[in-house]
Amino acid sequence: MTTFTEETRERAREIIARYPADRSRSALLPLLHLVQSEEGYVSPAGVEFCAEVLGLNKAQVGAVATFYTMYKRKPTGDYLVSVCTNTMCNVLGGQEVYDTLAEHLGVGHDETTADGRITLEHAECLAACDYGPVMTVNYDFFDNVDPQGALGVVEELRAGGRPMPTRGARLCTLKEMAVQLAGFADERDGAVGDGGPGEATLRGLRLAEQHGISVPGFDPNTPIRSKAEADKAAAEAKARAEAAKPAPAAEPAKPAAATGSTAPDVKAPDDKSPQVRTAETRQPDARTAVPDAPGLKVPTDGTPPAPRDAQAAESAGAAANPPAGDGKPAGDEAGAQQRNLKEAEAGAGANGAGPAVASETGVQK
């Protein structure tokens, strides 16, 4: 079982101190990165460590660790190579890049090479469609890659080198990256001195400069305020807004209606739609029921019917509606059918009509 170093425990205390005392469980995400920085993945011991320092149970920690793909649940190589195979990158050749690396390294998705240097995975999207196809090494971008260029990157990694990403800071191992994701600065000399933005990103900036587009009142030198300063500024702005509001005008006193009705004064009917006039006729005042308003009946409590009355009413209804018999609709009595047939035959005999006419006559009857 892993015993975490005192440096890791000190960093864990520092992470927890960033959050309010009653919100310490919010520190779980950076703590998981912290244990991953020591072991290279989130082991059962790492889950237990996070549960111990936060006062949680292991099931709660495990539920979070298994939800996010950045937390690895088995030993991972020094360099996590992720190739985007989603729609845009796939159309541009991302799947070919992934297949070439998988065949060359002899590993599949989420598998690590025998020397423990590289773990390969395909990613659904790396949020860099304008640079596709893309791959990342420990989340640093290599843009517009092709199969041969991707092979060159992984071979340099296996040889102990650290190729320069297209954008971003200097490449680091997965454990070093996990320390940064836990919220600690990269202390390597010149670690953030390399890299730069991509051309697709700069294109938008150049167009804004060309057309004179800028954010109103934007000052890049404005320092970021603390939460206390921001809350104070918000309170002052709210107070100024309240003071600038005009005082509400006093409502004129309404004369009492001669009829004693509580209905409010309304505009002339000609100024209102038929729907509004109908609604006001039915209920002039929604707070006070008006017994004499058309279409309105004030509910009153009455004596509930006795059970025997309900039974009698049910019996009377059943007697007035006899069930149908022989699969015929109710009311289709045999006597009426016989009478219609006799009248049809009599009509046919008098007129000399054939069976078809007799049948028609019967139907008309």
Helices and strands as residue ranges (DSSP letters): H 6-16, G 21-27, H 28-39, H 44-54, H 58-65, E 79-84, H 87-91, H 94-105, E 111-112, E 118-123, G 129-131, E 135-137, E 140-142, H 147-158, H 174-181, H 199-210, H 227-244, G 269-271, H 274-282, H 307-319, H 334-351, H 355-364
